[in-house]
């Protein structure tokens, strides 16, 4: 990867983190971390809402102590950055996955250090408000999920192509 490519990936990762923090800044959040949502409004009836809450846990609000999440994410960010910048075999899809994971991790890490919680505001319902809904999330979470998805898809395709190459080589 050239210096120019590294700079582009770094700018895209920084943009992802900035977009997350900017969108979180558009809303006000409850004064208390466990307080009721301050804002809740409909974007698309029976499907998409915004609701400002604090997530003091991990993914899907799992009860993980904040200090563990802070320490793990603080350690992970430079490891992800190193993986993004120094993996010579990564293609564009893999690099985009890594930069999305990096940007999402930085966006949520900022919140963890500043607020001891993550600001979430996007809420998706399936059907109506009486039906099931996805836990409230933010742009960083979207970047993390899409980035991890791209990395998983890419890793399965690499395994398939390596397996086919090995079979072809053994048959020759």
BELMOJO-V326743 format. One line per field, one symbol per residue. phi: phi as a letter, one per 30 degrees, with the letter a starting at -180 (. if undefined). burial: # if it has 24 or more other C-alpha atoms within 12 Angstrom, else .. Layout:
BEGIN
phi: ???
burial: ???
END
This chain:
BEGIN
phi: .ddddddddddddddeddedddddddcccedcdcddedbaadcbeibbbcbdbccdccehiddceeddddddddddeddddddddcddcdcdddddedddddddddeddeddddciacdcacbcccjbddcdbdeebbddddddddddddddeddddddddddddddddddd
burial: .....#..##.##########.##..#.#.......#..........############.#....#..##..##..#..##.###.......####################...##########.........##############.##.....................
END
